[in-house]
């Protein structure tokens, strides 16, 4: 570790203790998958919530709760319902060219909206998730297969995107699935992986997935964590892109090689909840 970083590490370790606890769940979108106990429900609810996790936190939570209600508060059972082929609904026609419509009880999905994420985007996401659970073994298997290619989260995210977009889709939905090959920071996908992979005694994150190590995770870099990291001279790159994610995560690995993204709690917490001045430098 760089000698100038010792005090900064002490500051961040203090803030991890402050924010990595049950009170964080009550104000964060991670509360949505915490409503569930079944592994697949947690995975699906977590993925959909992370996918719309931009904008005001209250709006994210309200809309994610609404989406769970539209899925009968049983997301896995909803996707695995053999009477419902969402992929055919998104295409509009079945194999015999008959128009396919959503059952009336699910028609609300067509009108779901969160900022630029609209009903058509929502239906495609559900269709792709349905396809992944029916034919690819589920989200954990897809992400893990990608990770095992070269032992990186970059590989996991690239493989996931390719699989997710492997069914017919409108071009517009691609903007809602981060492309690390195009240098995207993939904030929401990295946050989702933190939720699924990290495992500690505080149980904010779920620790459900065991074949991607915590040491491989990458920081979910956003405006809050990026601003704080730059203020602390942990990050020099000005853009919040994949190169910046790599730069800051490498520094965080020098703080804790086994669990670098636990510092997401500290960087985000300082940026989101503390005054925008030098007060946060005082422990």
C-alpha positions in Angstrom: 0.0 0.0 0.0 1.2 3.5 -0.8 2.3 5.1 2.5 0.0 8.1 1.9 -3.0 5.9 1.9 -2.8 4.6 5.5 -4.9 7.4 7.0 -7.4 7.1 4.1 -7.7 3.3 4.7 -8.4 4.1 8.4 -11.1 6.6 7.4 -12.7 4.1 4.9 -12.6 1.3 7.4 -14.4 3.5 9.9 -17.1 4.3 7.3 -17.5 0.6 6.4 -18.4 0.0 10.0 -20.9 2.9 9.9 -22.7 1.9 6.7 -22.3 -1.9 6.3 -25.2 -2.8 8.6 -29.0 -3.4 8.7 -29.8 0.4 8.6 -28.2 0.6 5.2 -30.7 -2.0 3.9 -33.7 0.1 5.0 -32.7 3.0 2.7 -31.1 1.1 -0.2 -32.6 -0.7 -3.2 -31.0 -3.9 -1.9 -34.1 -4.0 0.4 -36.1 -5.4 -2.6 -34.3 -8.8 -2.9 -34.1 -8.9 0.9 -37.9 -9.4 0.8 -37.4 -12.9 -0.5 -35.9 -16.1 0.9 -35.8 -18.4 -2.2 -32.4 -18.2 -4.0 -33.9 -17.7 -7.5 -36.3 -15.0 -6.2 -33.4 -13.1 -4.7 -31.4 -13.4 -7.9 -34.2 -12.2 -10.2 -35.5 -9.5 -7.8 -31.9 -8.3 -7.3 -31.1 -8.2 -11.0 -34.3 -6.3 -12.0 -33.8 -3.8 -9.1 -30.2 -3.3 -10.0 -31.1 -2.8 -13.6 -33.3 0.2 -12.8 -31.0 1.6 -10.1 -30.4 5.1 -11.3 -32.0 8.3 -10.3 -33.6 9.0 -6.9 -33.3 6.1 -4.5 -37.0 6.5 -3.4 -38.1 6.2 -7.0 -35.9 3.2 -7.6 -37.4 1.4 -4.5 -41.0 2.3 -5.3 -40.7 1.2 -9.0 -38.9 -2.0 -8.1 -41.6 -2.8 -5.5 -44.2 -2.2 -8.2 -42.4 -4.5 -10.6 -42.4 -7.2 -8.0 -46.2 -6.7 -7.5 -46.7 -7.1 -11.3 -44.9 -10.4 -11.1 -47.1 -11.6 -8.3 -44.4 -11.1 -5.7 -43.0 -14.4 -6.9 -40.5 -13.6 -9.7 -39.2 -17.1 -10.2 -42.6 -18.7 -10.4 -43.7 -16.0 -12.7 -40.8 -16.6 -15.1 -41.2 -20.4 -15.0 -45.0 -20.4 -15.6 -45.3 -22.6 -18.7 -48.5 -20.9 -19.7 -46.6 -17.7 -20.1 -44.1 -17.3 -23.0 -42.9 -13.8 -22.6 -40.5 -14.1 -25.5 -43.4 -14.7 -27.9 -45.2 -11.8 -26.4 -42.3 -9.5 -27.1 -42.1 -10.7 -30.7 -45.9 -10.4 -31.0 -46.5 -13.7 -32.7 -46.3 -17.4 -31.9 -44.8 -20.1 -34.2 -48.1 -20.4 -36.1 -48.3 -16.6 -36.7 -51.1 -16.0 -34.2 -50.9 -12.8 -32.3 -49.8 -13.5 -28.7 -50.9 -11.2 -25.9 -50.1 -11.0 -22.2 -52.7 -12.5 -19.9 -54.9 -9.7 -18.5 -53.4 -10.1 -15.0 -49.9 -9.3 -16.4 -51.0 -6.5 -18.8 -49.6 -3.9 -16.4 -46.1 -4.9 -17.3 -46.6 -3.2 -20.7 -47.1 0.1 -19.0 -44.2 -0.2 -16.5 -41.8 2.7 -16.7 -38.7 3.9 -14.7 -37.1 6.9 -16.3 -36.0 5.8 -19.8 -36.7 2.1 -19.0 -40.2 1.5 -20.5 -42.7 -1.3 -20.8 -41.1 -2.8 -23.9 -37.7 -2.8 -22.2 -39.3 -4.5 -19.2 -40.9 -7.2 -21.2 -37.7 -7.9 -23.0 -35.8 -8.2 -19.7 -38.4 -10.6 -18.4 -38.3 -12.6 -21.7 -34.5 -12.8 -21.5 -34.5 -13.8 -17.9 -37.2 -16.5 -18.7 -34.9 -17.8 -21.5 -31.9 -17.8 -19.2 -33.7 -19.8 -16.4 -35.3 -22.2 -18.9 -32.3 -22.9 -21.1 -29.1 -21.6 -19.6 -29.3 -22.8 -16.0 -30.1 -19.4 -14.4 -28.2 -16.2 -13.7 -25.6 -17.6 -11.5 -24.5 -20.2 -14.1 -24.3 -17.6 -16.9 -22.2 -15.1 -14.8 -20.0 -18.0 -13.5 -19.4 -19.4 -17.0 -18.2 -16.0 -18.1 -16.0 -15.6 -15.1 -14.4 -19.0 -15.6 -13.2 -18.1 -19.1 -10.3 -16.0 -17.9 -11.0 -15.5 -14.1 -12.2 -11.9 -14.4 -15.4 -10.1 -13.8 -14.8 -8.4 -17.1 -15.2 -11.8 -18.7 -18.3 -12.5 -16.6 -20.0 -9.2 -17.7 -19.1 -9.7 -21.3 -20.5 -13.2 -21.4 -23.6 -12.3 -19.5 -24.4 -9.4 -22.0 -23.9 -11.7 -25.0 -26.2 -14.3 -23.5 -28.8 -11.8 -22.3 -29.1 -10.3 -25.8 -29.0 -13.6 -27.6 -32.8 -13.6 -28.2 -34.5 -11.3 -30.7 -34.6 -7.7 -29.3 -35.1 -4.1 -30.3 -31.9 -2.1 -30.5 -33.1 0.3 -27.8 -32.9 -2.3 -25.1 -29.1 -2.7 -25.5 -28.5 0.7 -23.8 -29.9 -0.8 -20.6 -27.3 -3.6 -20.5 -23.8 -2.3 -19.9 -21.1 -3.2 -22.4 -17.7 -3.4 -20.7 -16.1 -4.1 -24.1 -17.1 -0.5 -25.0 -15.4 0.7 -21.7 -18.7 1.1 -19.7 -18.2 1.2 -16.0 -21.1 -1.3 -15.6 -22.0 0.3 -12.3 -25.4 -1.5 -11.9 -24.0 -5.0 -13.0 -21.0 -4.6 -10.6 -23.4 -3.6 -7.8 -25.5 -6.7 -8.6 -22.5 -9.0 -8.4 -21.5 -7.4 -5.1 -25.0 -8.2 -3.8 -24.8 -11.9 -5.0 -21.2 -12.7 -4.2 -20.1 -10.8 -1.1 -20.4 -12.7 2.1 -19.8 -11.3 5.6 -21.3 -11.3 9.0 -23.3 -8.2 8.5 -25.5 -9.9 5.8 -26.2 -6.8 3.8 -25.0 -8.6 0.7 -26.2 -12.1 0.2 -23.2 -14.3 -0.5 -25.3 -16.7 -2.6 -22.8 -17.3 -5.4 -19.7 -19.3 -4.4 -17.8 -19.7 -7.7 -16.9 -16.1 -8.2 -14.6 -15.0 -5.4 -15.0 -11.7 -3.6 -11.4 -10.8 -4.5 -12.4 -10.7 -8.2 -15.3 -8.2 -7.7 -15.0 -4.7 -9.2 -16.2 -1.5 -7.6 -19.7 -0.3 -8.6 -18.4 3.1 -9.6 -20.9 5.9 -9.6 -21.0 9.7 -9.2 -20.8 9.4 -5.4 -18.0 6.9 -5.1 -16.1 8.5 -8.0 -16.2 12.0 -6.5 -15.1 10.7 -3.1 -12.3 8.5 -4.5 -11.0 11.5 -6.5 -11.2 13.8 -3.5 -9.1 11.3 -1.5 -6.6 11.0 -4.4 -7.4 7.3 -4.8 -8.6 7.8 -8.4 -6.9 10.0 -11.0 -9.0 9.2 -14.1 -11.7 11.8 -14.7 -14.3 9.6 -16.5 -16.4 7.0 -14.7 -15.6 4.2 -17.2 -14.1 0.7 -17.0 -10.6 2.0 -16.9 -11.5 4.1 -13.9 -13.2 1.0 -12.3 -10.0 -1.0 -12.8 -7.8 1.9 -11.4 -9.8 2.4 -8.2 -10.4 -1.3 -7.6 -6.7 -2.0 -7.8 -6.1 0.6 -5.1 -8.8 -1.0 -3.0 -7.2 -4.4 -3.4 -4.1 -3.0 -1.7 -6.4 -2.2 1.3 -8.0 -5.6 1.3 -7.1 -8.1 -1.4 -9.8 -10.6 -0.4 -12.7 -8.2 -0.2 -11.9 -4.9 -2.1 -15.5 -3.9 -2.9 -16.5 -3.7 0.8 -15.1 -0.1 0.4 -18.1 0.6 -1.8 -20.1 1.1 1.4 -17.6 3.7 2.6 -17.1 5.6 -0.7 -20.8 5.6 -1.5 -21.9 6.4 2.0 -19.6 9.4 2.3 -20.7 10.7 -1.0 -24.4 10.1 -0.5 -24.9 10.8 3.2 -22.2 13.2 4.4 -21.6 16.9 3.8 -19.8 17.8 0.5 -16.8 19.4 2.2 -13.7 18.3 4.1 -15.7 17.2 7.2 -15.7 13.6 5.9 -11.9 13.6 6.2 -12.2 13.7 10.0 -12.8 10.4 11.7 
